[in-house]
Amino acid sequence: MAQPHPLEHHADLKRDFLYWKANSRTNDLATFRKAVEACTGSLPTWAARRPAGRKPCAQ
């Protein structure tokens, strides 16, 4: 079984990341993702990039 990402359960980082995401701080998100990916080789699940595509329509 694969090991979880080292930052997967780091509550402070997750809280900050979700705050930046909620407040549309895309530069902060990109910088965080690049730094974590460069240092660890991957991203935690809560910081993973979403696949490109259309957003679902409101019905």
C-alpha positions as CSV (number, residue, x, y, z in Angstrom):
1,M,0.0,0.0,0.0
2,A,1.3,3.5,-0.9
3,Q,2.4,5.8,1.9
4,P,0.3,9.0,2.3
5,H,1.9,12.3,1.4
6,P,4.1,13.7,4.2
7,L,1.9,16.8,4.5
8,E,-1.5,15.0,4.1
9,H,-2.4,15.4,7.7
10,H,-0.7,18.8,8.4
11,A,-3.8,20.8,9.6
12,D,-2.2,24.2,9.6
13,L,-1.0,24.0,6.0
14,K,-4.3,22.6,4.8
15,R,-6.2,25.4,6.6
16,D,-4.0,28.1,5.0
17,F,-4.3,26.4,1.5
18,L,-8.1,26.3,1.7
19,Y,-8.2,29.9,2.9
20,W,-6.1,31.0,-0.1
21,K,-8.3,28.9,-2.4
22,A,-11.5,30.4,-1.0
23,N,-10.2,33.9,-1.4
24,S,-9.0,33.4,-4.9
25,R,-5.3,33.9,-4.2
26,T,-4.1,32.0,-7.2
27,N,-0.5,33.2,-7.0
28,D,-0.3,31.9,-3.5
29,L,-1.8,28.6,-4.6
30,A,0.6,28.2,-7.5
31,T,3.6,29.1,-5.4
32,F,2.6,26.7,-2.6
33,R,2.0,23.9,-5.1
34,K,5.3,24.5,-6.9
35,A,7.3,24.5,-3.7
36,V,5.7,21.4,-2.2
37,E,6.0,19.5,-5.5
38,A,9.7,20.5,-5.8
39,C,10.5,19.5,-2.3
40,T,8.4,16.3,-2.0
41,G,7.8,15.2,-5.6
42,S,4.0,15.2,-5.3
43,L,1.1,17.1,-3.7
44,P,-1.2,16.1,-0.8
45,T,-4.8,15.2,-2.0
46,W,-6.2,18.5,-0.7
47,A,-3.8,20.5,-2.8
48,A,-4.0,18.4,-6.0
49,R,-4.8,20.3,-9.2
50,R,-8.3,19.7,-10.6
51,P,-8.4,18.4,-14.1
52,A,-9.0,21.0,-16.8
53,G,-12.5,21.0,-18.3
54,R,-15.9,22.6,-18.2
55,K,-17.5,23.5,-14.9
56,P,-20.9,21.8,-14.4
57,C,-23.9,23.8,-15.3
58,A,-26.5,24.9,-12.7
59,Q,-29.8,23.2,-13.4
